[in-house]
Amino acid sequence: MSAVRRLVVEADGGSRGNPGPAGYGAVVIDAATGETLAEAAEYIGVATNNVAEYRGLIAGLTAAKALFPDAGTTGPDLRVHVRMDSKLVVEQMSGRWKIKHPDMKPLAARAAAILPPSSVTYEWIPRAQNKHADRLANEAMDAGRDGRQWEAAASTAELDAPARTPLPDRGPPGDAAAGAAKARAALAAARGGAEAGTLFEVGAEAPEAPGPTAPEPTDVSAIAGAEAAAAPASGSAATPAPQVGWAAAPDLGAPATFVLLRHGETALTPEKRFSGSGGTDPELSATGRDQAARAAAHFAALGTVQEIVSSPLRRCRETAAAVADRLGLEVRIDEGLRETDFGAWEGLTFGEVRERYGDDLTAWLADPDTAPTGGGESFTEVAARVAAARDRLTARYAGRTVLLVTHVTPIKTLVRLALEAPAQAMFRMELSAASISTVAYYGDGNASVRLLNDTSHLR
C-alpha cells in the first residue's frame, strides 16, 4: 500500500463593499505537524465575498497539488482536508446546497477539477479559527488598495496565526465526492460535453447574497455620502471634509456596516409597555424565540455578517445567541447598546403613563433633554451614550459587516444621527420586533442609511 500524505487547506476571501475591492488568501498545512507548507494570496479587483472565497479555495487546492505533483502515481496518495469559515462554499462543495448563481458554478467546477473528489473533504470552522487565511486575504486587499499585488516575502500573516497541533485522521471524504462529481458534470455541460446535469441539485439552497443587506424596502442611501471602492493608503493626509450630495467622493475604503436587529418579542412587547434598562429585564416569549430563529436563518442564508455585538439585556442576548449559534460566531456585549432607562414608567403603557404622569410625559415628548419620571434617561443622554458606542464600534470594525442586536431607542438614534435629523424624528419611525435596519459608516464621517424596519424575513 502506498503512503498517504495528509494536508490541510485553510482558505478565505473578502470584499470591501460586496461587491468591491476583493482578495483571497489560502494556506497549506502539514496535517501531521501543523507546519505551514505554502501560502497564496491575490488581489482580484472588484468582486463579491462569495467569488473571493471560491478563488481562495481554488488557490489553496492548486497549491496543495503543486507541492506533490506526482501524488497518486509515483508518489504518495494525497488527502486534503479543506477548512473554511464560509458556510456557503463548504455546503455547496459538499453537495448539500444547490448552486444557482452563474458566477459560482464555474468556480465550483474549477475547484472540483483540481484533485480527485475522493481525496478532498470539507469542514466549516468559525472565523476565529481561520485567522491565517483571513489575514492573507486582507493583506491582498491592502496591496490592491496601494496599487500593487501581494508579495509572500512581505507577509506577516503566519505571525498572527494561532499555534497549530497535528490534526487527527478524519476518515473517509463522505459526501465531498458527490459535490465534486456534480461540479465536474456542470463544467462538462457548460463546455458542450456529453455529461449534462444541474449543479448540486440535492439538499437545501443557500442563495448568494448580492450585498451586505436583505432587499431594501426603504432605501435612503442618497441622503448623505457616496460609495467608495478602496481604503486610503497608510500615511495619507488628514481626513477629508464629509462629502454631501451627488459629487464624486474621495477614496475612503469600505465602510463599517452595522446591521441593526431589534430583539424579538417579550411578554411586554405586544402590550406596548415601556421596557427599558431599568425594569425587569424580561426574556423572549415563544413568539420572540421564533422571530430570533427566523432572523438567524435569514443571516445564515445571506452569509454577510462577520461579527455580532449585543446589548447586555437578556432579550437581546437571547436573540443574538440564536444568530450566533447558526453562524458559528461569538457575541460581544457593549453596554452602550442598552435600552433607555424609563425610570418610573417601566412596565407601564403609554396610556397609563399619561394618566399618572401627564405633565412629565408632555415635557418628555417636547424636549429631548427631559428625562422620564423617577430618574430615567433623557433622549440627549441616550444619544450621547449610543454615539460613543457607534464611534467605538466603527473604529474597531472598519470595513466589516457587524450585526448589532439592540433596542428601539438605540436603533432609532443611530438612524437619526446618520440622517442628522432632530431628536423628535424618532417619533416618526416605526420599528417592529425583530426588524432589520442597516447603516454604513465611512472614513470621512459620512453615514448611509440603507434599510429601515425590514420584516420580510419574518413572513
Buried (B, 14 or more C-beta within 10 A) or exposed (E): EEEEBBBBBBBBBBBBBBBBBBBBBBBBBBBEEEEBBBBBBBBBEBBBBBBBBBBBBBBBBBBBBEBBEEBEEEEBBBBBBBBBBBBBBBBBBBBBBBBBBEEBBBBBBBBBBBBBBBBBBBBBBEBEBBBBBBBBBBBBBBBBBBEEEBEEEEBEBEEEBEEBEEBEEBEEBEBBBBBBBBBBBBBBBBEEEEEEEBBBEEBEBBBBBBBBBBEBEEBBBEBBBBBBBBBBEEEEEEEBEBBEEEEEBBBBBBBBBBBBBBBBBBBBBEEEBBBBBBBEBBBBBEBBBBBBBBBBBBBBBBBBBBBBBBBBBBBBBBBBBBBBEBBBBEBBBBEBBBBBBBBBBBBBBEEEBBEEBEEBBEBBEEBBEBBBBBEBBBBBBBBBBBBEBBEEBBEBBBBBBBBBBBBBBBBBBBBBBBBEBEBEBBEEBEBBBBBBBBBBBBBBBBBBBBBBBBBEBBE
